[in-house]
Amino acid sequence: MINIIFEVHSTSLDNEAGLASGHFDVDLSPTGIKQAEEMRARYADKEPDAVFCSDLKRSARTAEIAFGKTGVPIVRDARLRECDYGDYTRKPSFDVKKVKPEHINIPFPHGQSYEETTDLFKKFLTDLQKGYDGKTVLIIGHAATHYAAEHLLAGVPLRNAIEAPWTWQPGWKYELT
């Protein structure tokens, strides 16, 4: 069994501007940097065995700020990226949120579907099982990876995970068996 803690990346400049980044590689805002420092404090006495993050700057910088000086291995993995919103990239988040359910199995124009991002996360979990049994890992991801975690690790139908109201919390806990 692998204990998984899922955290979303800290606030980005696009988050503050109300834009849906998708694969656009936007940096953290000053608020996001502070949040990443707070994440470090949350895990000061219970460090994970490894931290996995996407290769997008907002996720990777969150990991580096929170865990870069701890000695905990940080692994960047493109399979943990946000959904590619294609033509909707950097459109108002409110507009993208309204059409997300339409893109569960139909890709965003010139982008991905949530089934595709969930499949990537499933492949990541399969690889995780090869080397982390009995360990605790922390994943710093995005909305799409959170939907996939809820679906694959908590049994929530993908549509329900996508349509559910989202509220920040300091980590979601899952078990991978």
N, C-alpha and C positions, 0 to 999 in steps of 0.2 A: 504494500500500500504506500502511496505517496501522498503526503499532505501538501495541498496547494493553497497558497494565499494569493488571491488576485487583487491587484490594485490598479486603478486607472492612472494614466499619466497625469502629471500636474497640469494646471491651467496653462494653455498656450495663448499666444497673441491672437490667433484666430478665434479661440474660445471667447476671449474678451470682446472681440469684434463681432461676435455672433455669426461666424462663418464656419461652414462644414469643410474641414481640411481634406478628408480622405487621404490620398497618398501625397498631397502637397506637404513638403518638409518644412514645417513652421517650427520656430523655437518657442521655448517657454517665456511667459511674461514674468515680470518681477514678482507678481503674486505666485506664479507657478514655482519659481525658484524657492520662495519661502515655504511653499507646501512640500516641496521635495526635502527640504531641511527638516520639516516637521515629520515627514515619513521616516527619516533616519532616526529621530528620537523615539518614534513608536516601536521600533524594532531593536533598540539599543541593547536590551537584555534578552532578546530572543531572536538572534540572527538566523535567517534561513541558511540552508546548506548551499544554495545557489540562487541567483536572480536571473530571470530571463526577461528580455524586453524586445520590442520590435526594433528594427533598424532605423525607424523614423526618429528624427531629432528630439521630438517632444517626449517620447518614451525613453530613448537612450539617455538623454540628459537627466531625466528624473532618476533613472537608475544610478547614473554616475554621481549625482549630487547626494543621493540618499545612501549609497553603498560603496562608492568608489574608494574610500579610504579605510574600509573595514577588513579587507582581505577576502570578503565573500566573492566568489567568482561571478562575473556578470557576462552573460551570453546574449548577444544580439541575434535575433532570428526573424527573417522577413516573413515567416508564416504567422507572426503575431501582429502583423500590420492591421490598420484600419481598413475597412472596405474601400475599394477604389470607386469613388463616386462618378468617375468619368466626367461627362458634361456638367454634372452638378458640383464638381469640385470648386470650393470657395464661394458657393452660393449661400444665401442666408440659411443658417441651421434650421430655422423654423420651416422653411420650404422643403428642405431635405427630409426632415422628420416626418412630414406629411406623406411623402412618397415611399418611405422605407418599406412598408408592408408590400408594396407593388414589386419590390426587388428581392424578395426572398428567393425565388427560383429564376427570375428574369433579371439579367444583369442591368445595372444602370447603363444608359447609353455610353458606349466606349469605356465601360468600367466592369465591375464584378457584381455578382449576386451574393446574398448572405449565405446561400448554400455553398458557394465557392469558398468564402472565407471560413465557414464552419468546417469544411473539408480540410483546409490547410491546418486549422487548429487541431483537428482529429489526428492528422499525420504528425504534428508536433507532439501530441500526447503519446502516441505510439512510440516515438523515439525517446520520449522522457522515461517511459517504463523500462528502457534498456539499461539505464544507469543510475536511477534515483530511488529504487525501492527502499523503503524504510526512512526516507529523507523528507525534509520539508523544503519546498521550493516556493519562491515568490515570483509571480508573473506581473510585469508592469505592461498593461495593454491599453486597448482602446474600446470604444463601444462595441465594435464587431466581435472582438475577442471575448468581451464580457457576455454578449449574447450566446456565443458558441460555448462558453464555459457553463452558462446556465442550462443550455440545451444538453450538452454531452455529459456534464458532471452532476447536474441536479435534476435532470429529466424533464425540464420545462420545455414544452413545445416551442420550436424556434419562433413561430409567429407571436406567441405570448411573450417571449423574452424581448422581442423587438418592440411590441406594442405597449409593454408595461411602462408605467411612469418610472422614470429613473431618478433616484435620490443618492447622492454621494454618501458613502460610509467609509470608515477606515479599514478597508479590506473585506473581501468575501472569502470564506473558507470552504474548501472542497476536499474530497478524498478520491483518489484515483486508484482503483483496485484492478 
